[in-house]
Amino acid sequence: MNRKIETLDDLTINKIAAGEVVEAPCSVVKELVENSIDAGASAITLEIREGGKKYIRVTDNGVGIAEEYVEQAFMRHSTSKITNIDDLGNISSLGFRGEALASIAAVSGIEMVTRTKEQKYGTLIKIVGGEIVAIKKTGCPIGTTVIVKNLFFNTPVRLKFMKSNSTETMKISRTITRLSLSNSGISFKYINNNSIVFVTPGNKKLSEAILCVLNKETFKNLIYIEEEELNMKLQGYIGQPNFVRGNRNLQIVYVNGRYVKSKLLGRAIEEAYKEKIIINKYPICVLNLTIDPSEIDINVHPSKIEIKFEKEEQIQEFVYSSIVKTLEKNTTIPRLSVTEPKFRDSQKPNSMPTTRTKIGDLEDTGEGGNITENILANEISEDYIQKSGVRRTNSFIDNQNNDNRERTRVSDISEDILQSSFLDILSDQYKIIGQIFDTYIILEKGQSVYLIDQHAAHERLLYNKFLKEIKDERVVSQRLAEPRVLELSNEDYILLSDNINLFVKLGFHIEDFGTGAVIIREVPMVLGEPRNFSFIYEILDGIGNSDSITDYFEDTIIQRACKKAIKARDRLDYYEIEQLIEELLTLTPPLTCPHGRPIILTMRQYDIEKHFKRIQ
């Protein structure tokens, strides 16, 4: 039986296309706001209700759409961004596929009002389920407003799989946050269920945009970064290694102003933080990589979030080295703060009413928490810095005036100590106070007290020593009292044979011992006398899933170094402490153990005296 082949009608085609372009309300928000950005808007308002399921409105003051093109804008593959296939190799706009409006209109009720500066009146168009129900002239300001109602009303399967209102709202909030941070020259207003969530000033200052859409604590722990090499530039903010998150949600990366998800860039970022942060924690960042558009491909998926690079290795090395360099110059020693006990208002001594300060459209209760204030000043004023607790250190606050960028160094007011200068600080006239809990060493220098984790410090010293031996190809090995024969599967035997030179470089002496078997005669000194060789199988498993044996082997070395290091609860005498400190002073950042835990904490005399009420 022959099956009949038919060409689908436009409405069905649009519904199918909508499945790729419009996955959820956040997809609608992304497409509409990107259209507003491409339209040259300097102010964009997003309003949602019920997680965007029932109502989404995006208003901008961009160039608008001329009357004769309004209907065509809702046709598939209609766009003003490109004209032919050659343009795909050099895309500078956020949108270009010409699918968004048609896809959204196919699965919702949509209304658009738009006007250009050349027209005395605007145009109103209403579409329900892909069918135009009205189009007429109307009065409106220059720009475009798009209202989307009852998303997926005619695709019940998709509607059934929508998440709760709170979940969809969270996704939209994440989307508008990313768009606002990549466009600090645009003022964004975000409204959820008639409440203003945030407003950004649109003054081209990324620092103030971050303050508006993230929170104070996050901003206080950011470091400004700007590096340039050949035709690449990396710019934005990265987090202090001691300020991390349990997921990658705040790893916000843009390429030429477009938010992207890139495993390549993600690896470069996390590799730069390796050994600086605790295992299973993730650094935060807001970064923009500027690169020649002809060297990237963003036409990978309708969402335009995935990206391909022409020069992958060069880009990965540039991002990695830029972050490492910035961290070495700006990473501070974590501070151990003495905080005041928290009371409810009724419990506070001499309780006074909570001060409420009106900032922009929202209120600051003076109690911290997420920052949702509207900061509209042209500069981050000294008063605001004092109020919000912004850390002034060797970092920079990003100032931009029109096209001219200016980095203003802000003086130290919190006396944060950079790890890179720690060696100079302690290289002379420090005082050893002693050891507490048989675990932490206390030093005094100037107006600061330092607590050193003896186990973490010694673990780092041992680990660095081994890495240097590898680099110098002078790994110290030890001969096993009884050589160990390992019988391997065919696959493991091939893997080990193919990588035998790497094992030798790391201090192993391994020989072939017949069919599918090897004999191990020497191992790296740092491993001690292994009781079993199960870690060999772990390394082989890792080789099968990686381009490098070293990463997997280093994880094993970390564990072994941990076991050989001075333990917590080990009592040290004065001379052992002094020797450990002298060796510690040979380190360079990061001042963390190989697991990413801090070696050193600092406490200021000021904090202690304030807690004892000696100063106000």
Order of alpha helices (4+ residues) and beta strands (2+ residues): alpha-alpha-beta-beta-alpha-beta-beta-beta-beta-alpha-alpha-beta-beta-alpha-alpha-beta-beta-beta-beta-alpha-beta-beta-beta-alpha-beta-beta-alpha-beta-beta-alpha-beta-beta-beta-alpha-beta-alpha-alpha-beta-beta-alpha-alpha-alpha-beta-alpha
